[in-house]
């Protein structure tokens, strides 16, 4: 079970890095795009937090 949690954590951490790279490398994002990426990051961060709690227990 711990391996599956770690795999999921790795996956979501990579997704978060991808989004950050997109946002940081783009100089012409529209407000709607920034909001969209922010919402995606919020969801990913929530999942990462939940997985970290599950991993500790």
C-alpha positions, 0 to 999 in steps of 0.5 A: 500500500505504501508503494502505491501511495508513493507512486501517486505522490510522485505522479502528482508532484510531477504534475505540479512541476509541469504546471509550474514550468508552464506558468513560469515559462509563459510571458503571455498568459491570459487571466483565464489561463492563470485562473485555470492553472491555479485551480489545477494546482489547488486540486493537486496540492489537496491530493498531495496533502491527503496522500501525505497524511495517508502515508503517515498513517 
